[in-house]
Amino acid sequence: MFINKLLILLMVFVTSLVLALPEDTKEPIEIEAQTVAVDETTGFNEFSGDAEVRQGSLLLFAELIQVQTKNEEVISMLAKGSLEKPAKYIQSQENQARFVEATATLITYDVDKGMIFLDGNAHLVQGFDSFSGDKLSYDINNDKVIVKGSEDGTERVKFIIVL
């Protein structure tokens, strides 16, 4: 029963990603981690120790992945890494020749808002364009990227466009 609920949780999470290729949602979900903790009363789920989530072209890697659910729907997801080993998100997009790749110390996915927030050494590659900064927000629904440098001004935004 625990495994069934875990699989349902992950299917809801992964199929809710707007960036997914249509065929990704039909693929099996594979999860690997050193430790899994599921709290059905609070909806808090944690996968730690080189956690990996795979479904079709979607890949998510982090030292720690936390998923918050409510009424059997995913509300948010956090992938925590470090400066030495950042969290990483990779997925193919229908309208891009290349994979979308994102890395940061912390990656937060807000399902309701359709937003991915990258915090700490944020880097996003979309197609042939590259965005880097201290913080990056990616509006999935509107295909919009907002990048900010560090608060103290020591790290500026970097944007590379390949035509």
C-alpha positions in Angstrom: 0.0 0.0 0.0 2.9 2.4 0.8 4.5 1.8 -2.6 1.2 2.3 -4.4 0.6 5.7 -2.7 4.2 6.6 -3.4 3.8 5.8 -7.1 0.5 7.7 -7.3 2.2 10.7 -5.6 5.0 10.7 -8.1 2.7 10.2 -11.1 0.6 13.2 -10.1 3.8 15.3 -9.6 5.5 14.4 -12.8 2.4 14.6 -15.0 1.7 18.0 -13.6 4.9 19.4 -15.2 3.8 21.6 -18.1 7.1 21.2 -19.9 6.8 17.5 -20.3 6.6 15.9 -23.7 3.2 14.3 -24.0 4.8 10.8 -24.2 6.7 11.5 -20.9 3.5 11.1 -18.9 3.0 7.6 -20.3 6.5 6.4 -19.2 7.1 4.6 -16.0 8.5 6.6 -13.0 11.8 5.5 -11.5 12.9 6.8 -8.2 16.2 6.2 -6.5 17.4 7.5 -3.2 19.1 6.3 0.0 16.1 7.2 2.1 12.4 7.7 1.5 10.0 9.3 4.1 6.3 9.7 3.4 3.9 11.3 5.9 0.3 10.7 4.6 -1.2 13.0 7.3 0.7 16.1 6.4 1.3 15.3 2.7 5.1 15.8 3.2 7.4 13.4 1.3 11.1 13.4 1.3 13.7 11.5 -0.8 17.3 11.9 0.3 20.8 10.7 -0.5 21.5 11.3 -4.2 17.8 11.3 -5.0 16.9 10.8 -8.7 13.5 11.0 -10.4 13.1 9.8 -14.0 10.1 9.7 -16.3 10.6 9.7 -20.0 12.8 12.7 -20.8 12.4 14.3 -17.4 15.3 13.9 -15.0 15.6 15.5 -11.6 18.8 15.0 -9.5 19.5 16.4 -6.0 20.9 15.4 -2.6 17.4 16.0 -1.2 14.0 16.2 -3.0 10.9 17.2 -1.0 7.3 17.0 -2.3 4.3 18.6 -0.6 0.9 17.2 -1.5 -2.7 18.2 -0.6 -5.8 16.2 -1.5 -3.7 13.8 -3.6 -2.3 16.7 -5.7 1.2 18.0 -5.7 1.5 21.6 -4.4 5.2 22.1 -4.6 8.5 20.4 -5.0 12.0 21.4 -3.7 15.2 19.9 -4.9 18.2 20.8 -2.7 21.8 20.6 -3.7 25.0 22.4 -2.8 27.6 24.7 -4.5 29.7 21.6 -5.1 26.8 19.5 -6.3 23.8 21.6 -7.4 20.3 20.3 -7.9 19.6 19.6 -11.6 16.5 19.5 -13.8 16.6 18.2 -17.4 13.7 17.7 -19.8 13.0 17.7 -23.5 10.5 20.3 -24.9 8.4 19.9 -28.0 9.4 23.3 -29.4 13.1 23.1 -28.7 15.8 21.2 -30.5 17.7 20.7 -27.2 16.9 19.8 -23.7 16.0 22.4 -21.1 18.6 22.1 -18.4 18.6 24.0 -15.1 20.9 23.9 -12.1 20.9 25.7 -8.8 21.6 25.2 -5.1 17.8 25.1 -4.7 15.1 24.4 -7.3 11.5 25.1 -6.3 8.6 24.1 -8.5 5.3 25.8 -7.7 2.6 23.8 -9.4 -0.3 26.3 -9.1 1.7 29.2 -10.4 3.4 27.2 -13.1 6.8 28.6 -12.0 10.2 27.1 -11.4 12.5 29.2 -9.1 16.2 28.6 -9.1 18.1 30.1 -6.1 21.9 30.2 -5.7 24.2 29.9 -8.7 21.1 29.6 -11.0 21.7 28.5 -14.5 19.2 27.7 -17.2 19.8 26.6 -20.8 16.8 26.7 -23.1 17.4 25.8 -26.7 20.6 27.6 -27.6 20.0 30.5 -25.1 21.7 30.5 -21.7 20.8 32.4 -18.5 22.8 32.7 -15.3 22.5 34.7 -12.1 22.0 34.4 -8.4 18.3 33.9 -8.8 16.2 32.9 -11.8 12.5 32.5 -12.2 11.0 30.5 -15.1 7.4 31.0 -16.0 6.5 27.8 -17.7 3.1 28.8 -19.0 4.3 32.0 -20.6 7.8 30.8 -21.5 9.4 33.8 -19.7 12.7 33.9 -17.8 13.6 36.5 -15.1 17.2 36.6 -13.8 18.6 38.6 -10.9 22.1 39.2 -9.8 23.2 39.0 -6.2 21.8 41.4 -3.6 25.2 42.8 -2.9 26.0 43.5 -6.6 29.0 41.2 -6.8 27.3 38.8 -9.2 25.7 40.2 -12.3 23.3 38.5 -14.7 24.7 36.8 -17.8 22.6 36.1 -20.9 23.9 34.4 -24.0 21.9 34.4 -27.2 22.9 32.1 -30.1 21.3 33.2 -33.4 
